[in-house]
Amino acid sequence: MGLHSQAVERMRPRSSTLGRVRVRLRRLFHGHRPAAVAFQAGLMAIDIAAIGYFIATSFVADATWLRVIDLLLGVLLALEFLGRMLAHRHPMAYLDNGVALVDLVVIGSLFVSALGGNLGFLRDARDPQSSR
């Protein structure tokens, strides 16, 4: 290696693993290449399925399988949230977004519901006949 290439190598910043992951996430969340579009379509499908799940289970009595699905969905949405946050150029600034705060509330409610503090009493409050 010549003297010039050694100097250039010392000046070039070393890319961290986290930095490479963040760039890759940014390309997936905001890119236009086929892989990014497929990734974004998958996220949209998950979001639509989650909304359908929330609507469908609002009419179902509390059950163990609901808690399991709540936990799995909570983990999945938390990973998506973390990915979006890391993909943001300024990750902590992402929390200033109102939609991000709504996401955190939904994720938190899924974990609370899944880990035993079920909010099923809200279902009973909605329908006075169900407490008989």
Protein Blocks (a to p, Z undefined) as FASTA:
>chain_A
ZZklmmmmmmpccddfklmmmmmmmmmmmmcbfklmmmmmmmmmmmmmmmmmmmmmmmpc
cdfklmmmmmmmmmmmmmmmmmmmmmpmblmlmmmpmklmmmmmmmmmmmmmmnopackl
mmmmmmmmlmZZ
